[in-house]
């Protein structure tokens, strides 16, 4: 009879990815997880992680950050007020008296 010792490893659930998703093949030794960000966000960190022999996911948790859209050009005869330049930021234009917004 042949005896075999197998490694017993369980890394548990991978961390939740805000503004994204995680798809794992399992939580055992050498199983992996793939991280993807939602539309308007980009992944900062590794896109895949592997369950290591010490029952820990190898590498740091990645995060999804909002994409930067850049600044809008200044408004002619108006004031542009924005909450930021990243995805989901909101801008409003207030025209000077005597002018109206033309889109």
Secondary structure as GFF3:
##gff-version 3
##sequence-region A 1 103
A	DSSP	beta_strand	20	24	.	.	.	ID=ss1
A	DSSP	beta_strand	32	37	.	.	.	ID=ss2
A	DSSP	beta_strand	41	44	.	.	.	ID=ss3
A	DSSP	beta_strand	48	50	.	.	.	ID=ss4
A	DSSP	beta_strand	63	66	.	.	.	ID=ss5
A	DSSP	beta_strand	78	82	.	.	.	ID=ss6
A	DSSP	beta_strand	91	95	.	.	.	ID=ss7
###
